[in-house]
Amino acid sequence: MQNNITDLIAQQLQVKTVQVTNTILLLNEGATVPFISRYRKERTGSLDEVQVLQIKELNEKFSELEKRKETILKTIEEQEQLTPELKARIEDCFDPVELEDIYLPYKPKRRTKATMAREKGLEPLAKILMKQVERDPEFRANQFVNEQVASTEEALSGARDIIAEWVSENERARNIVRRGFDLGAIISSKVVKGKEEEAAKYRDYFDWSEPLKKCPSHRLLAMRRGENEGFLRVSVTPDEDRVLENLDRFFVKGNNPSSEQVALAVKDSCKRLIQPSIETEFSNLSKEKADEEAIKVFTENLKQLLLAPPLGQKRTLAIDPGYRTGCKVVCLDEQGNLLHNETIYPHKPQEEKKMAAKKISSMVEVYKIDAIAIGNGTASRETEFFIKNLRYNREVRVYVVSEDGASVYSASTVARQEFPQYDVTVRGAVSIGRRLMDPLAELVKIDPKSIGVGQYQHDVDQKKLKGSLDSVVELSVNSVGVNLNTASKHLLTYVSGLGPQLAENIVEYRKENGAFESRDALKKVARMGPKAFEQAAGFLRIPDARNPLDNSGVHPESYKIVKQIAKDLKCELSDLVRNEELVSKIDWQKYVTAEVGLPTLNDIKSELLKPGRDPRKPIKVFEFADGIFSINDLHVGMVLPGIVNNITKFGAFVDVGIKESGLVHISELADRFISDPNEVVKLHEHVKVRVKEVDIPRKRIQLSMKGLEQ
């Protein structure tokens, strides 16, 4: 059976079966997606992490289907109805919908109209009618009238109930209705009577209908949310007349009174049994598709956010701006440790500008500050303006940092453990500063759903969302690599092969024994077995290690190769690092073995030239336009600098330095047609936008990037 599954996965992903087989074997051996894609290229044929992840997900999906087949086979066998042909058909089925159709006639049922009709002995009458040769159904039905069946009409009605159930369990009938939905399903939504005022935010969907195929994911999720909140009634319907016509063509074989009875039963079956079932099926499928699109948007945004350019290890002053309660200020050292905190009041109502200026200048001098991070929330622009107009005794760069999720972090258990003696405002400011220094290390502490870079993330399948987001975090962390001696427990948790317990054990080991001097020392950590070490070691970095390979992406299992290369070149291993002249002399083909091929050797070559290279881009300073502090300062036609702060299927939201973000609709992102905003923009990208429309009462801003050189 596994062979069939691997063939199917290979076909679906357009890769070779052997690549799928080897990947599944590695996954079953406990290897992680980052480890497989980075260090087992010879076995997988150099599949990247996305392909490995897809194989993992499809294998899990088909494994679940296999379990479902086992349950179905067991149930039918207990009924003593499992024929060799039926068994073979079930085992060879890999479509969940088809599998359930096959199972439907054997599925244990609650008491139905058909069940009750059978109990009254009306199944023989149903069989007579179904043959459609009986010319006097009433006469025949009269023969079934008894103590349980009061009249001819009751007998015919019961027989039709049985026929209706046969029709509903017929695969061809279900496929006829399914095809009707597939070709022309319409999704409609109407407001629940009496809830018009409460449901005001769903006004667009009070009387809405469109082809289900054309309904974009964000609109479908909005309607479903309105339905879940009790404000809308949503339905999915096919062209009912055409569906019934096609069912009649299949089931109604004559033109006599028996055929009329069958036609009535088919109509009842379609409306009462099949259509509601297929409607549920299509509603679920469309919701699943919308979920997938929304999750894809969210994961792409999250990945871009996690891999945002880091400032690096610089002394940072971070400000969480505010008006009445003041601006919370913290000073952090190069490792992000809190050195000092206080509050300044440069804005109304206190407006203590001179005192605030004096404090900031003093902190910059005393704590040797290199950069200032300002949160982008309330009073951000005014604070930025105030900070940039101060004079310092050293060069200080000023950055505006996204606050999304900072309040969630500051109230979390993680933050309380890190700063038990400080309140949420101090913790929030620390988070803002650390985000500037290393976005990835700080954002892994926050539930990804709270970072606010998605679309309807609370309406999608939460299990699938969590799985996708966790995978993105894991892949992002491992693509960058982690400093073994400074990484927090939360960052270490996402390193390939570690998890929460080993991450905690590593931090405890550091506390007790000091910094790790080599990757090999990892083996002394409690519960660090050979498998965990194998999976994790290549992604952990030790900047000042005696062996320079400990600060690279070269896996310890390959150290012997590099040592042999150094020996053959008659130089020290350290001489090879960043030495283009020496590396160019290496005949890599000479080191190919049965286990190690050119893909691994090419990776070793890249690491020798640029060990531990960070894939993230360098950070850039950004400045908003002067004089723009609120929506009232915007005018149609203005061209402004902005930062992309969210991407959805229908466009991108851009921060132009005020409270409200403006929307660049997908049709306004470029001078050409695009199907996905990610073709044009990335999260946190610096862009130029033109103001198209300003709706002050609704606080909505329409922007355009057309005709602007980016």
C-alpha positions as CSV (number, residue, x, y, z in Angstrom):
1,M,0.0,0.0,0.0
2,Q,2.9,2.4,0.8
3,N,4.1,1.9,-2.8
4,N,0.8,3.3,-4.1
5,I,1.1,6.2,-1.7
6,T,4.6,7.1,-2.6
7,D,3.7,6.9,-6.3
8,L,0.7,9.2,-5.8
9,I,2.8,11.7,-3.8
10,A,5.5,11.7,-6.5
11,Q,2.9,12.2,-9.2
12,Q,1.2,15.0,-7.3
13,L,4.5,16.9,-6.6
14,Q,6.1,15.9,-9.9
15,V,9.2,14.4,-8.3
16,K,10.7,10.9,-8.6
17,T,9.2,8.0,-6.5
18,V,12.7,7.2,-5.1
19,Q,12.9,10.8,-3.7
20,V,9.6,10.4,-2.0
21,T,10.5,6.9,-0.6
22,N,13.8,8.1,0.8
23,T,12.2,11.3,2.3
24,I,9.5,9.2,4.1
25,L,12.1,6.8,5.4
26,L,14.1,9.7,6.8
27,L,11.0,11.2,8.4
28,N,10.1,7.8,9.9
29,E,13.6,7.6,11.4
30,G,12.9,10.8,13.2
31,A,14.7,13.3,10.9
32,T,13.3,16.8,10.8
33,V,12.4,18.8,7.6
34,P,15.3,21.3,8.0
35,F,17.8,18.5,8.6
36,I,16.6,16.4,5.6
37,S,16.6,19.3,3.2
38,R,20.0,20.6,4.4
39,Y,22.1,17.5,5.2
40,R,20.5,14.6,3.2
41,K,20.5,16.0,-0.3
42,E,22.1,12.8,-1.8
43,R,19.2,10.7,-0.4
44,T,16.4,13.1,-1.5
45,G,17.8,14.2,-4.8
46,S,18.3,17.8,-3.4
47,L,14.6,18.4,-2.5
48,D,14.2,21.8,-0.8
49,E,12.4,22.3,2.6
50,V,9.1,23.2,0.9
51,Q,9.1,19.9,-1.1
52,V,10.1,17.8,2.0
53,L,7.4,19.5,4.0
54,Q,4.8,18.8,1.3
55,I,5.9,15.1,1.2
56,K,5.5,15.0,5.0
57,E,2.0,16.5,4.9
58,L,0.7,14.3,2.0
59,N,2.1,11.2,3.7
60,E,0.3,12.1,6.9
61,K,-2.9,12.8,4.9
62,F,-2.8,9.4,3.1
63,S,-1.9,7.6,6.3
64,E,-5.1,9.0,7.8
65,L,-7.0,7.7,4.8
66,E,-5.5,4.3,5.3
67,K,-6.8,4.3,8.9
68,R,-10.2,5.3,7.6
69,K,-10.1,2.4,5.1
70,E,-9.3,-0.1,8.0
71,T,-12.3,1.1,9.9
72,I,-14.6,0.9,6.9
73,L,-13.4,-2.6,6.0
74,K,-13.9,-3.8,9.6
75,T,-17.4,-2.4,9.7
76,I,-18.5,-4.0,6.4
77,E,-16.8,-7.3,7.4
78,E,-18.8,-7.4,10.7
79,Q,-22.0,-7.0,8.6
80,E,-20.8,-10.1,6.5
81,Q,-21.1,-8.0,3.3
82,L,-17.4,-7.7,2.4
83,T,-16.9,-9.3,-1.0
84,P,-13.4,-9.6,-2.6
85,E,-14.4,-7.1,-5.2
86,L,-15.6,-4.5,-2.6
87,K,-12.5,-5.1,-0.5
88,A,-10.2,-4.5,-3.6
89,R,-12.1,-1.4,-4.5
90,I,-11.8,0.1,-1.0
91,E,-8.1,-0.7,-0.8
92,D,-7.4,0.8,-4.2
93,C,-9.3,4.1,-3.5
94,F,-7.3,7.2,-2.6
95,D,-10.0,9.8,-2.9
96,P,-11.7,10.5,0.5
97,V,-15.0,11.6,-1.2
98,E,-15.2,8.5,-3.3
99,L,-14.3,6.3,-0.3
100,E,-17.3,7.7,1.7
101,D,-19.6,7.2,-1.3
102,I,-18.6,3.5,-1.5
103,Y,-19.1,3.1,2.2
104,L,-22.5,4.9,2.4
105,P,-24.8,1.9,1.7
106,Y,-23.0,0.0,4.5
107,K,-22.7,2.8,7.0
108,P,-24.7,2.2,10.2
109,K,-27.7,4.5,10.2
110,R,-29.9,6.1,12.8
111,R,-33.7,5.4,12.3
112,T,-34.7,7.0,9.0
113,K,-38.0,7.2,7.2
114,A,-36.8,4.3,5.0
115,T,-35.9,2.2,8.1
116,M,-39.4,2.6,9.5
117,A,-40.9,1.7,6.1
118,R,-38.8,-1.4,6.0
119,E,-40.0,-2.4,9.4
120,K,-43.6,-2.1,8.1
121,G,-42.7,-4.6,5.4
122,L,-42.7,-2.2,2.4
123,E,-39.4,-3.0,0.8
124,P,-40.9,-5.6,-1.6
125,L,-43.3,-2.8,-2.8
126,A,-40.4,-0.5,-3.3
127,K,-38.6,-3.1,-5.4
128,I,-41.8,-3.6,-7.5
129,L,-42.1,0.1,-8.2
130,M,-38.3,0.5,-8.9
131,K,-38.7,-2.0,-11.8
132,Q,-41.2,0.4,-13.3
133,V,-43.3,-2.2,-15.1
134,E,-46.3,-2.2,-12.7
135,R,-49.1,-0.3,-14.3
136,D,-51.4,-0.1,-11.3
137,P,-49.2,0.8,-8.3
138,E,-52.3,1.7,-6.1
139,F,-53.7,-1.8,-6.6
140,R,-50.3,-3.4,-5.7
141,A,-49.9,-1.0,-2.7
142,N,-53.3,-2.0,-1.4
143,Q,-52.0,-5.5,-0.9
144,F,-49.5,-4.1,1.8
145,V,-52.2,-2.4,3.9
146,N,-52.4,-4.0,7.3
147,E,-52.3,-3.0,11.0
148,Q,-49.1,-1.2,10.6
149,V,-49.9,0.4,7.2
150,A,-53.2,2.3,7.4
151,S,-53.8,3.1,3.7
152,T,-52.6,2.7,0.1
153,E,-51.1,6.2,0.1
154,E,-49.1,5.3,3.3
155,A,-47.8,2.2,1.6
156,L,-46.8,4.1,-1.5
157,S,-45.2,6.9,0.6
158,G,-43.2,4.3,2.6
159,A,-42.0,2.6,-0.6
160,R,-40.9,6.0,-2.0
161,D,-39.0,6.7,1.2
162,I,-37.1,3.4,0.6
163,I,-36.4,4.3,-3.0
164,A,-35.3,7.8,-2.0
165,E,-32.7,6.2,0.3
166,W,-31.5,3.8,-2.4
167,V,-31.1,6.8,-4.8
168,S,-29.2,8.8,-2.1
169,E,-26.8,5.9,-1.6
170,N,-26.2,5.4,-5.3
171,E,-22.7,6.6,-6.3
172,R,-23.8,7.7,-9.8
173,A,-26.7,9.8,-8.3
174,R,-24.3,11.5,-5.9
175,N,-21.9,12.2,-8.7
176,I,-24.7,13.7,-10.8
177,V,-25.6,16.1,-8.0
178,R,-21.9,16.7,-7.2
179,R,-21.4,17.6,-10.9
180,G,-24.3,20.0,-10.7
181,F,-22.6,21.8,-7.7
182,D,-19.3,21.7,-9.4
183,L,-20.5,23.3,-12.6
184,G,-22.9,25.9,-11.2
185,A,-23.0,26.2,-7.4
186,I,-24.1,29.6,-6.2
187,I,-23.1,30.8,-2.7
188,S,-25.7,33.1,-1.2
189,S,-26.0,35.0,2.1
190,K,-28.9,36.8,3.7
191,V,-29.2,38.7,7.0
192,V,-31.1,36.9,9.8
193,K,-34.4,38.8,10.2
194,G,-34.3,41.2,13.1
195,K,-30.5,41.4,13.4
196,E,-29.9,44.1,10.8
197,E,-28.6,46.6,13.3
198,E,-26.3,44.2,15.2
199,A,-25.0,42.8,11.9
200,A,-24.1,46.2,10.5
201,K,-20.5,45.3,9.7
202,Y,-21.7,42.5,7.4
203,R,-24.0,44.9,5.5
204,D,-22.3,43.9,2.2
205,Y,-23.6,40.4,2.6
206,F,-27.2,41.1,3.7
207,D,-28.4,39.9,0.2
208,W,-25.4,38.6,-1.7
209,S,-24.9,35.8,-4.2
210,E,-22.2,34.8,-6.6
211,P,-20.8,31.6,-8.2
212,L,-19.0,29.6,-5.6
213,K,-16.0,29.1,-7.9
214,K,-15.5,32.9,-8.2
215,C,-15.9,33.7,-4.5
216,P,-12.5,34.8,-3.2
217,S,-11.3,33.3,0.1
218,H,-11.5,36.6,2.1
219,R,-15.2,37.0,1.1
220,L,-16.1,33.4,1.9
221,L,-14.4,33.6,5.3
222,A,-16.2,36.9,6.0
223,M,-19.6,35.3,5.2
224,R,-18.8,32.2,7.3
225,R,-17.8,34.4,10.2
226,G,-21.1,36.2,9.9
227,E,-22.9,32.9,9.9
228,N,-21.0,31.6,12.9
229,E,-21.9,34.8,14.8
230,G,-25.6,34.2,14.0
231,F,-26.0,37.3,11.7
232,L,-26.1,35.6,8.3
233,R,-27.7,32.6,6.7
234,V,-25.3,31.2,4.1
235,S,-26.3,28.5,1.5
236,V,-24.6,26.8,-1.4
237,T,-27.0,25.6,-4.2
238,P,-26.7,24.1,-7.7
239,D,-29.0,24.6,-10.7
240,E,-31.7,22.4,-9.1
241,D,-33.9,21.9,-12.2
242,R,-30.9,20.7,-14.2
243,V,-29.7,18.4,-11.5
244,L,-33.2,16.8,-11.1
245,E,-33.5,16.5,-14.9
246,N,-30.2,14.5,-15.0
247,L,-31.3,12.3,-12.0
248,D,-34.6,11.5,-13.7
249,R,-32.7,10.6,-16.9
250,F,-30.8,8.0,-14.9
251,F,-33.5,6.6,-12.7
252,V,-36.9,7.1,-14.4
253,K,-37.0,4.5,-17.1
254,G,-40.5,4.5,-18.3
255,N,-43.6,6.6,-18.7
256,N,-46.2,4.8,-16.5
257,P,-47.7,5.2,-13.0
258,S,-44.8,3.3,-11.4
259,S,-42.3,5.6,-13.1
260,E,-44.2,8.6,-11.7
261,Q,-43.8,7.1,-8.2
262,V,-40.0,6.7,-8.8
263,A,-39.8,10.3,-10.1
264,L,-41.5,11.5,-6.9
265,A,-39.0,9.5,-4.9
266,V,-36.0,10.8,-6.9
267,K,-37.2,14.4,-6.3
268,D,-37.6,13.8,-2.6
269,S,-34.2,12.1,-2.4
270,C,-32.5,15.0,-4.2
271,K,-34.0,17.7,-2.1
272,R,-34.1,16.0,1.3
273,L,-31.1,13.7,1.3
274,I,-28.5,14.1,-1.5
275,Q,-28.5,17.9,-2.0
276,P,-28.0,18.8,1.7
277,S,-25.2,16.2,2.0
278,I,-23.4,17.5,-1.1
279,E,-24.0,21.1,0.0
280,T,-22.2,20.3,3.2
281,E,-19.5,18.6,1.2
282,F,-19.0,21.7,-1.0
283,S,-19.3,24.1,1.9
284,N,-16.5,22.2,3.7
285,L,-14.4,22.0,0.5
286,S,-14.7,25.7,-0.2
287,K,-14.0,26.6,3.4
288,E,-11.0,24.2,3.3
289,K,-9.7,26.0,0.2
290,A,-10.3,29.4,1.7
291,D,-8.5,28.3,4.8
292,E,-5.6,27.1,2.8
293,E,-5.3,30.4,0.9
294,A,-5.6,32.4,4.2
295,I,-3.0,30.2,5.9
296,K,-0.7,30.5,2.9
297,V,-1.0,34.3,3.1
298,F,-0.3,34.2,6.8
299,T,2.6,31.9,6.6
300,E,4.3,33.9,3.8
301,N,3.9,37.1,5.8
302,L,5.2,35.4,8.9
303,K,8.2,34.1,7.1
304,Q,9.0,37.5,5.8
305,L,8.6,39.0,9.2
306,L,10.7,36.4,10.9
307,L,13.5,36.9,8.3
308,A,13.3,40.7,8.5
309,P,16.7,42.4,8.5
310,P,18.3,42.5,12.0
311,L,20.3,45.4,13.4
312,G,22.6,42.9,15.1
313,Q,24.4,43.2,18.5
314,K,24.2,47.0,19.0
315,R,23.5,48.9,22.2
316,T,19.9,50.0,21.8
317,L,17.5,52.5,23.4
318,A,13.9,51.4,22.9
319,I,10.8,53.6,23.3
320,D,7.2,52.5,23.7
321,P,5.4,55.8,22.9
322,G,2.4,57.2,24.6
323,Y,0.7,60.5,25.4
324,R,-0.9,60.7,28.8
325,T,1.0,57.8,30.4
326,G,4.3,59.0,28.8
327,C,6.9,57.2,26.7
328,K,8.5,54.1,28.4
329,V,12.2,54.1,27.7
330,V,14.6,51.2,28.1
331,C,18.4,50.8,27.5
332,L,19.7,47.4,26.3
333,D,23.2,46.1,25.9
334,E,24.5,44.2,22.9
335,Q,22.9,41.0,24.0
336,G,19.5,42.6,24.7
337,N,19.9,42.6,28.5
338,L,18.0,45.4,30.3
339,L,20.4,48.0,31.7
340,H,18.0,50.9,32.6
341,N,14.4,52.0,32.3
342,E,12.4,55.2,32.9
343,T,9.5,57.2,31.6
344,I,9.6,60.5,29.8
345,Y,6.7,62.9,29.0
346,P,7.5,64.9,25.8
347,H,3.9,65.1,24.6
348,K,0.6,66.6,25.8
349,P,-0.8,66.9,28.4
350,Q,2.4,67.1,30.4
351,E,4.7,68.2,27.5
352,E,7.9,68.1,29.5
353,K,10.1,68.4,26.4
354,K,13.2,69.8,28.0
355,M,13.3,67.2,30.7
356,A,12.6,64.4,28.2
357,A,15.4,65.7,25.9
358,K,17.9,65.9,28.7
359,K,17.1,62.3,29.9
360,I,17.4,60.9,26.3
361,S,20.7,62.6,25.6
362,S,22.1,61.5,29.0
363,M,21.0,57.8,28.4
364,V,22.6,57.8,24.9
365,E,25.9,59.1,26.4
366,V,26.0,56.9,29.6
367,Y,24.9,53.6,28.0
368,K,26.8,54.3,24.7
369,I,23.7,53.8,22.6
370,D,24.1,53.0,18.8
371,A,20.5,52.9,17.8
372,I,17.0,54.0,18.9
373,A,13.9,51.8,18.3
374,I,10.5,53.5,18.4
375,G,7.3,51.5,18.5
376,N,4.9,52.3,15.7
377,G,1.7,52.6,17.9
378,T,0.1,55.6,19.5
379,A,2.2,58.8,19.5
380,S,4.9,57.1,17.3
381,R,5.3,59.9,14.7
382,E,5.4,62.6,17.3
383,T,8.0,60.6,19.3
384,E,10.1,60.0,16.2
385,F,10.0,63.7,15.3
386,F,11.0,64.6,18.9
387,I,13.9,62.0,18.9
388,K,15.3,63.0,15.5
389,N,15.5,66.6,16.5
390,L,17.8,66.0,19.5
391,R,21.5,66.2,19.3
392,Y,23.7,63.4,20.5
393,N,27.4,63.1,21.3
394,R,27.7,60.1,18.9
395,E,26.1,58.8,15.7
396,V,22.7,57.3,16.6
397,R,20.4,55.8,14.0
398,V,16.6,55.9,14.6
399,Y,14.3,53.1,13.5
400,V,10.5,52.7,13.7
401,V,9.6,49.1,14.8
402,S,6.3,47.2,14.5
403,E,4.6,46.8,17.8
404,D,2.3,44.0,16.6
405,G,2.1,41.4,19.4
406,A,4.4,43.3,21.8
407,S,1.5,43.7,24.3
408,V,0.7,40.0,24.0
409,Y,4.4,39.2,24.8
410,S,4.6,41.7,27.7
411,A,1.6,40.0,29.5
412,S,2.8,36.5,28.7
413,T,4.3,33.9,31.1
414,V,7.5,34.1,29.0
415,A,7.8,37.9,29.7
416,R,7.0,37.4,33.4
417,Q,9.8,34.8,33.7
418,E,12.3,37.1,31.9
419,F,11.3,40.2,33.9
420,P,9.5,39.3,37.1
421,Q,10.2,42.6,38.8
422,Y,9.0,44.8,35.9
423,D,5.5,45.7,34.7
424,V,4.1,45.2,31.2
425,T,5.1,48.6,29.9
426,V,8.8,47.9,30.6
427,R,8.6,44.4,29.0
428,G,6.8,45.9,26.0
429,A,9.6,48.4,25.4
430,V,12.3,45.7,25.8
431,S,10.5,43.6,23.2
432,I,10.5,46.6,20.8
433,G,14.2,47.1,21.2
434,R,15.0,43.4,20.8
435,R,12.9,43.2,17.7
436,L,15.1,45.7,16.1
437,M,18.3,43.8,17.1
438,D,17.0,40.4,16.1
439,P,13.4,40.1,14.9
440,L,13.6,36.3,14.7
441,A,14.9,35.7,18.2
442,E,12.2,38.0,19.7
443,L,9.2,37.0,17.6
444,V,9.5,33.3,18.4
445,K,8.3,34.1,22.0
446,I,4.9,35.3,20.7
447,D,2.0,33.2,19.5
448,P,2.3,33.8,15.7
449,K,-1.5,34.4,15.5
450,S,-0.9,37.6,17.6
451,I,1.6,39.1,15.3
452,G,-1.2,40.5,13.1
453,V,0.1,39.8,9.6
454,G,-2.7,37.6,8.3
455,Q,-6.2,37.6,7.0
456,Y,-9.0,36.0,8.9
457,Q,-6.6,33.9,11.0
458,H,-9.1,33.4,13.7
459,D,-11.7,31.9,11.3
460,V,-9.5,29.2,9.7
461,D,-8.9,25.6,10.9
462,Q,-6.8,26.3,14.0
463,K,-5.0,23.0,14.0
464,K,-3.8,23.5,10.4
465,L,-2.9,27.1,11.0
466,K,-0.8,26.1,14.1
467,G,0.9,23.3,12.1
468,S,1.8,25.6,9.2
469,L,3.0,28.5,11.4
470,D,5.1,26.2,13.6
471,S,6.7,24.8,10.4
472,V,7.4,28.3,9.1
473,V,9.0,29.3,12.5
474,E,11.1,26.1,12.5
475,L,12.3,26.5,8.9
476,S,13.1,30.2,9.5
477,V,15.1,29.6,12.7
478,N,17.1,26.8,11.1
479,S,17.8,28.7,7.9
480,V,19.4,31.5,9.9
481,G,21.1,29.3,12.5
482,V,21.3,29.9,16.3
483,N,24.1,31.1,18.6
484,L,24.4,28.3,21.0
485,N,25.8,30.5,23.8
486,T,23.3,33.4,23.6
487,A,20.0,31.9,22.3
488,S,17.0,31.9,24.6
489,K,15.1,28.7,25.5
490,H,12.3,29.8,23.2
491,L,14.6,30.2,20.2
492,L,16.4,26.9,20.9
493,T,13.0,25.1,21.1
494,Y,12.6,25.6,17.3
495,V,16.1,24.2,16.4
496,S,15.9,21.0,14.5
497,G,15.8,18.0,16.9
498,L,15.6,19.9,20.2
499,G,12.1,20.9,21.5
500,P,11.2,22.5,24.8
501,Q,12.9,20.0,27.2
502,L,16.3,19.9,25.5
503,A,16.2,23.7,25.0
504,E,15.7,24.1,28.7
505,N,18.5,21.6,29.5
506,I,20.9,23.5,27.2
507,V,20.2,26.8,29.0
508,E,20.6,25.0,32.4
509,Y,24.0,23.6,31.2
510,R,25.2,27.1,30.2
511,K,24.3,28.4,33.6
512,E,26.1,25.7,35.5
513,N,29.2,25.2,33.2
514,G,29.5,28.5,31.3
515,A,29.6,28.9,27.5
516,F,29.9,26.0,25.1
517,E,33.4,25.8,23.7
518,S,32.6,23.3,21.0
519,R,29.6,21.6,19.4
520,D,30.9,18.3,20.8
521,A,30.3,19.6,24.3
522,L,26.5,19.5,23.5
523,K,26.7,15.8,24.0
524,K,27.2,16.4,27.8
525,V,23.8,18.1,28.0
526,A,21.2,15.9,29.9
527,R,19.1,13.8,27.5
528,M,21.1,14.9,24.4
529,G,21.2,11.5,22.6
530,P,23.0,10.8,19.3
531,K,19.8,11.4,17.2
532,A,19.1,14.8,18.8
533,F,22.7,15.8,18.4
534,E,22.7,14.7,14.7
535,Q,19.6,16.7,14.0
536,A,20.5,19.9,15.9
537,A,24.3,20.3,15.7
538,G,24.6,21.7,12.2
539,F,22.1,24.6,13.0
540,L,23.9,25.7,16.2
541,R,26.7,28.2,16.0
542,I,29.6,29.0,18.4
543,P,31.2,32.2,17.2
544,D,34.6,32.0,19.1
545,A,35.0,28.2,19.0
546,R,38.5,26.7,18.6
547,N,37.3,24.8,15.6
548,P,36.0,27.4,13.0
549,L,33.6,24.8,11.6
550,D,31.6,25.0,14.8
551,N,30.5,28.5,13.7
552,S,29.4,27.3,10.2
553,G,26.7,25.3,8.6
554,V,29.1,22.3,8.0
555,H,27.7,19.4,10.0
556,P,30.1,17.7,12.5
557,E,29.6,14.4,10.5
558,S,31.5,16.2,7.6
559,Y,34.4,17.6,9.7
560,K,36.6,14.6,8.7
561,I,36.2,15.6,5.0
562,V,37.3,19.2,5.7
563,K,40.2,17.9,7.8
564,Q,41.3,15.6,5.0
565,I,41.1,18.5,2.5
566,A,43.3,20.6,4.8
567,K,45.7,17.7,5.1
568,D,45.9,17.2,1.3
569,L,46.5,21.0,0.8
570,K,49.1,20.9,3.6
571,C,47.5,23.7,5.6
572,E,45.6,24.2,8.8
573,L,41.8,23.8,8.8
574,S,41.5,27.4,9.9
575,D,43.5,28.5,6.8
576,L,40.7,27.3,4.6
577,V,38.0,29.5,6.1
578,R,37.3,32.6,3.9
579,N,40.3,31.8,1.8
580,E,39.0,31.9,-1.8
581,E,42.5,31.1,-3.3
582,L,42.9,27.9,-1.3
583,V,39.3,26.8,-1.7
584,S,39.6,27.2,-5.5
585,K,42.5,24.7,-5.5
586,I,40.3,21.9,-4.1
587,D,39.4,19.0,-6.5
588,W,36.0,18.3,-5.0
589,Q,35.4,15.2,-7.2
590,K,38.2,13.6,-5.2
591,Y,36.1,13.6,-2.0
592,V,32.9,12.0,-3.5
593,T,32.0,8.8,-1.7
594,A,29.0,6.4,-1.7
595,E,27.5,8.5,1.2
596,V,28.8,12.0,0.3
597,G,28.1,13.5,-3.1
598,L,28.6,16.8,-4.8
599,P,25.5,18.5,-3.2
600,T,27.0,18.1,0.2
601,L,30.5,19.1,-1.0
602,N,29.1,22.2,-2.7
603,D,27.5,23.2,0.6
604,I,30.8,22.7,2.4
605,K,32.5,24.9,-0.2
606,S,29.9,27.7,0.3
607,E,30.4,27.5,4.1
608,L,34.2,27.6,3.9
609,L,33.9,30.8,1.8
610,K,31.2,32.4,4.0
611,P,30.8,30.5,7.2
612,G,27.5,30.9,9.1
613,R,26.3,33.3,6.5
614,D,23.0,35.0,7.6
615,P,20.5,34.8,4.7
616,R,18.7,38.0,6.0
617,K,19.3,41.3,4.2
618,P,21.0,44.3,5.9
619,I,18.7,46.7,7.7
620,K,17.9,50.1,6.2
621,V,16.9,53.3,8.0
622,F,13.4,54.6,6.9
623,E,11.9,58.0,7.2
624,F,8.2,58.9,6.9
625,A,7.1,62.1,5.1
626,D,7.4,65.3,7.3
627,G,4.2,66.9,8.5
628,I,2.0,63.7,8.2
629,F,0.7,62.8,11.7
630,S,-3.0,61.9,11.1
631,I,-5.5,61.0,8.5
632,N,-6.6,64.6,8.3
633,D,-3.1,65.5,6.9
634,L,-3.6,63.3,3.8
635,H,-4.8,64.7,0.5
636,V,-5.6,62.9,-2.8
637,G,-2.6,62.9,-5.1
638,M,0.1,63.0,-2.4
639,V,3.1,60.8,-3.0
640,L,4.4,59.4,0.3
641,P,7.0,56.9,1.5
642,G,5.5,53.9,3.4
643,I,6.3,50.5,4.9
644,V,4.3,47.4,3.8
645,N,2.9,46.1,7.1
646,N,0.4,43.4,5.9
647,I,-0.2,41.4,2.7
648,T,-3.5,39.8,1.9
649,K,-4.9,38.1,-1.3
650,F,-6.6,41.3,-2.3
651,G,-3.7,43.7,-1.8
652,A,-1.2,45.2,0.6
653,F,-1.6,47.5,3.6
654,V,1.0,50.3,3.9
655,D,1.9,52.3,7.0
656,V,2.5,56.0,5.9
657,G,3.2,57.2,9.4
658,I,-0.3,57.6,10.8
659,K,-2.6,55.4,13.0
660,E,-4.5,53.9,10.0
661,S,-2.8,51.8,7.4
662,G,-3.8,52.5,3.7
663,L,-4.8,49.7,1.3
664,V,-3.1,49.3,-2.0
665,H,-5.6,47.1,-3.8
666,I,-4.1,44.3,-5.9
667,S,-5.2,46.2,-9.1
668,E,-3.2,49.2,-7.9
669,L,0.1,47.5,-7.0
670,A,1.7,47.5,-10.5
671,D,1.2,48.8,-14.0
672,R,0.7,45.2,-15.2
673,F,-1.7,42.4,-14.2
674,I,-0.7,40.4,-11.1
675,S,-2.5,37.5,-9.4
676,D,-0.6,37.6,-6.1
677,P,0.6,40.7,-4.2
678,N,3.7,38.8,-3.2
679,E,4.9,39.1,-6.9
680,V,5.3,42.9,-6.2
681,V,5.8,43.6,-2.5
682,K,7.3,42.0,0.6
683,L,6.5,42.6,4.2
684,H,8.3,45.6,5.7
685,E,9.5,46.7,2.3
686,H,9.9,50.4,1.8
687,V,7.6,51.7,-1.0
688,K,6.3,54.9,-2.5
689,V,2.5,55.3,-2.7
690,R,0.1,57.8,-4.1
691,V,-3.1,58.7,-2.1
692,K,-6.1,57.8,-4.2
693,E,-9.0,58.3,-1.7
694,V,-9.4,59.4,1.9
695,D,-12.6,58.4,3.7
696,I,-12.2,60.2,7.1
697,P,-15.6,59.1,8.6
698,R,-14.8,55.4,7.9
699,K,-11.0,55.9,8.5
700,R,-10.2,54.2,5.2
701,I,-7.3,55.2,2.9
702,Q,-7.0,53.9,-0.7
703,L,-3.4,54.0,-2.1
704,S,-1.8,53.2,-5.4
705,M,1.7,52.3,-6.5
706,K,1.0,52.6,-10.2
707,G,3.3,54.9,-12.2
708,L,5.7,55.3,-9.2
709,E,9.3,54.2,-9.5
710,Q,10.1,52.0,-6.5
